[in-house]
Amino acid sequence: MVAEVTLMDRTKSIALLNQAVADELQAVLQYMYFHFHLDDQGFSPLAALFKRIAIQEMGHLEALAERILFLKGDVEMNPAGPVEKITEPEAIVEKAKAMEADGVRMYNEAALDCSANADAVSKQLFERLVGDEEMHYDQFDKQHDNIKRFGLSYLALQSFQAGGEAPGGEA
């Protein structure tokens, strides 16, 4: 008895990877927008978190693009949606949590689709991204919990401590 060999349909994998590119591009743009506004409001530690995660999302984008090119596809550099003009810190963190939760769900589905399509390497890439997105979600969730518990003074006190200043501007 001879087992049937399933061959990968590259177009399916490339489409899934390009959807992830769109999502990662949107995350980079949205998170940098949040970074700019949080930094402008004096919330430097939270602003730095958004910048750091945006840079990590750029790394995801690069890995996805490399896989697309390996599969002989073209990288579609179109964000999944426009940047949302959210500037209130609690709403910013809520939006980020929602984006990361969406990413976890979509990348889990993409990993399953790649597995069904006999594309183990793309499946593993999506699984790695799930782990990263879960970590990002956890970071945003902790910030959200602290904002809910302590209010915006939590962010202000973090900023004073990070800048080496005491309230009132004394060093």
C-alpha positions, 0 to 999 in steps of 0.5 A: 500500500502506497501512501498519497503524498500531499503537496503544498499549494504555495498560493494558499500559504503566500495568501496567509503570510501576506494577511499576516504581513498586513496585520503586522504592518498595521500593528507597527503603525498603530503602536508607533502612533500610540508611542508618539502620543504617550510620550507627548503626554509624559508617559515615557515607560508606557510609550517605550513599551509600545515602541519596543513592541512595534520593533518586535512586530517589524521583526515578525514582518521581516520573517513573514516577508522572507518566507513569502519570498522563499515561496516565490511570492511577492510581499504585499506591503498594505496595512490591514487597516488605518491607524485609529486616532486613540490618545487616552492611555487606558483606551490605547492599552485596551486597543492593543490588547484587542489587537494582540488577542486577534493576532493570536486567534488569526495566527493559530488558524493560519498555523492549522491552515498551513498544516492542512496545506502541508507547509510545516515551515510556515506553520512553525512560523505562525506558531512562533508568532502566536507565542510572541503575540501572547507575550505582548498581550500579557504585557498590555494586560498587566498595564491595563490592570494597573491603570484600572487599579491605580488610575493614571497616577500609576503611569505618572509615577512610573514616568517620574521614577524612570526619569529620575525625577521626584514629583515637583520636578526635583531630581 
